[in-house]
Amino acid sequence: RKARLRMEQGWRKILSDVDDTLTSSGGSYPAGIDKRYTKKVVYPGVIGLYRELDLGIHGPEEFPSDEVGNLVFLSARPHLYKDFSEKHNFSKFEKLRERQGSRLHTIPSLLAGDLTSGREFMMTNDFEPLARKKFQNFKQFVSIYPEYRHVFICDNGQGDV
């Protein structure tokens, strides 16, 4: 019975960008370029998309409250002293979990950028260093979970594509 239940699980990790994918940057460069929505607006339907991908086609109707989800955010923002940048993101994630209506179904993990790629971007105005760091984080993450399938949701900025 347990083996059958394991086979029905989604066995996928959902990786997503944050700016201009989960929330709009409002066109605030360098976070993003999308001016269609004001800054910090959650894109319509994206939270439901994350939940449905995490549930999978054989999952229950609602995400079980006692389960940990498989949602991971990839960010170009660097890890800073005492997790300053991460605290900002996790505060945002917690607010999305507590809001009424379409709310985030789990507390996601976060893979942060680094100061080296951030500095290279600032010096050259080239997104390539940020893209390389995100891809490096992605490859390391995949190596930890080789038995999973991985879905990456992103916009077309900061080298995501």
C-alpha positions as CSV (number, residue, x, y, z in Angstrom):
1,R,0.0,0.0,0.0
2,K,2.8,2.5,0.9
3,A,4.6,1.7,-2.3
4,R,1.5,2.5,-4.3
5,L,1.0,5.8,-2.5
6,R,4.6,6.7,-3.2
7,M,4.0,6.0,-6.9
8,E,1.1,8.3,-6.9
9,Q,3.1,11.2,-5.5
10,G,4.2,13.9,-7.9
11,W,7.9,13.4,-7.3
12,R,8.6,16.8,-8.7
13,K,10.3,19.9,-7.4
14,I,8.9,23.2,-8.5
15,L,11.6,25.9,-8.9
16,S,10.6,29.4,-9.6
17,D,12.1,32.9,-10.0
18,V,10.6,35.6,-7.7
19,D,10.7,39.0,-9.4
20,D,8.4,39.2,-12.5
21,T,7.3,35.5,-11.9
22,L,5.7,35.4,-8.5
23,T,5.4,39.1,-7.9
24,S,5.6,42.0,-10.3
25,S,8.7,44.3,-10.1
26,G,6.6,47.2,-11.3
27,G,9.4,47.8,-13.8
28,S,11.8,48.5,-11.0
29,Y,15.2,47.8,-12.7
30,P,17.2,45.6,-12.0
31,A,14.6,43.4,-10.3
32,G,12.5,43.3,-13.5
33,I,10.9,45.1,-16.4
34,D,7.2,44.3,-16.1
35,K,5.2,47.5,-15.8
36,R,1.8,45.9,-16.4
37,Y,1.2,45.5,-12.6
38,T,2.3,47.6,-9.8
39,K,5.3,46.6,-7.7
40,K,4.8,43.6,-5.3
41,V,1.5,42.5,-6.9
42,V,1.2,38.7,-7.0
43,Y,0.5,37.6,-10.6
44,P,-3.0,36.2,-11.0
45,G,-3.0,32.4,-10.9
46,V,0.6,31.8,-10.1
47,I,0.0,30.6,-6.5
48,G,-2.7,28.2,-7.8
49,L,-0.2,27.0,-10.5
50,Y,2.4,26.2,-7.8
51,R,-0.1,24.4,-5.7
52,E,-1.4,22.3,-8.5
53,L,2.0,21.4,-9.7
54,D,2.9,20.3,-6.2
55,L,-0.2,18.2,-5.8
56,G,0.3,16.5,-9.1
57,I,-2.5,14.8,-11.1
58,H,-3.0,12.0,-8.5
59,G,-2.9,14.2,-5.5
60,P,-5.7,15.2,-3.1
61,E,-8.1,18.1,-3.9
62,E,-6.3,20.4,-1.4
63,F,-2.7,20.4,-0.2
64,P,-2.5,18.5,3.1
65,S,-1.6,20.9,6.0
66,D,0.7,18.3,7.6
67,E,2.9,18.0,4.5
68,V,6.0,19.9,3.3
69,G,5.7,21.2,-0.2
70,N,8.2,21.0,-3.0
71,L,8.4,24.7,-3.9
72,V,11.8,26.3,-4.2
73,F,12.6,29.9,-5.2
74,L,15.8,30.7,-7.1
75,S,16.9,34.3,-6.5
76,A,19.7,36.4,-7.9
77,R,19.7,38.4,-4.7
78,P,22.8,37.6,-2.7
79,H,23.1,35.9,0.6
80,L,24.1,38.7,3.0
81,Y,25.3,39.0,6.6
82,K,22.8,37.4,9.1
83,D,20.5,36.3,6.3
84,F,19.3,39.9,5.7
85,S,18.1,39.2,2.1
86,E,16.6,35.8,3.0
87,K,14.6,37.3,5.9
88,H,13.0,39.8,3.5
89,N,11.9,37.0,1.1
90,F,10.7,34.6,3.9
91,S,8.6,37.5,5.3
92,K,7.0,37.9,1.9
93,F,6.4,34.1,1.7
94,E,4.8,34.1,5.2
95,K,2.5,37.0,4.3
96,L,1.4,35.0,1.2
97,R,0.6,32.0,3.4
98,E,-1.5,34.0,5.7
99,R,-3.5,36.0,3.2
100,Q,-7.1,35.3,2.4
101,G,-8.2,33.8,-0.9
102,S,-5.4,32.5,-3.1
103,R,-2.7,31.8,-0.5
104,L,0.7,30.0,-0.8
105,H,0.2,26.4,0.2
106,T,3.7,25.9,1.8
107,I,6.7,27.7,3.1
108,P,9.1,27.4,0.2
109,S,12.9,26.9,0.2
110,L,15.1,29.6,-1.2
111,L,18.3,29.3,-3.2
112,A,20.0,32.7,-3.1
113,G,22.6,34.4,-5.3
114,D,26.0,35.6,-4.1
115,L,27.9,38.8,-3.8
116,T,30.4,37.9,-6.5
117,S,27.7,37.5,-9.3
118,G,25.9,40.6,-7.9
119,R,29.1,42.7,-8.1
120,E,29.9,41.5,-11.6
121,F,26.4,42.5,-12.7
122,M,26.7,45.9,-11.1
123,M,30.1,46.5,-12.7
124,T,29.2,45.4,-16.2
125,N,25.3,45.7,-16.3
126,D,25.3,42.2,-17.8
127,F,22.9,39.6,-16.4
128,E,25.2,36.7,-17.4
129,P,26.9,36.4,-14.0
130,L,23.4,36.2,-12.3
131,A,22.3,33.6,-14.8
132,R,25.4,31.5,-14.2
133,K,24.9,31.6,-10.4
134,K,21.2,30.7,-10.7
135,F,22.1,27.8,-13.0
136,Q,24.9,26.7,-10.6
137,N,22.3,26.7,-7.7
138,F,19.9,24.7,-9.9
139,K,22.5,22.1,-10.8
140,Q,23.5,21.6,-7.2
141,F,19.9,21.3,-6.1
142,V,19.1,18.7,-8.9
143,S,22.1,16.7,-7.7
144,I,20.6,16.4,-4.2
145,Y,17.2,15.2,-5.6
146,P,18.1,13.1,-8.7
147,E,14.9,11.0,-8.2
148,Y,12.7,14.0,-8.7
149,R,11.6,15.7,-11.9
150,H,12.1,19.4,-11.9
151,V,9.9,22.2,-13.2
152,F,11.4,25.7,-13.6
153,I,9.0,28.7,-13.9
154,C,10.6,32.0,-14.8
155,D,10.3,35.2,-16.8
156,N,12.7,36.3,-19.5
157,G,14.9,38.6,-17.4
158,Q,18.1,38.3,-15.4
159,G,19.2,35.4,-17.6
160,D,16.4,33.1,-16.4
161,V,15.7,31.7,-19.9
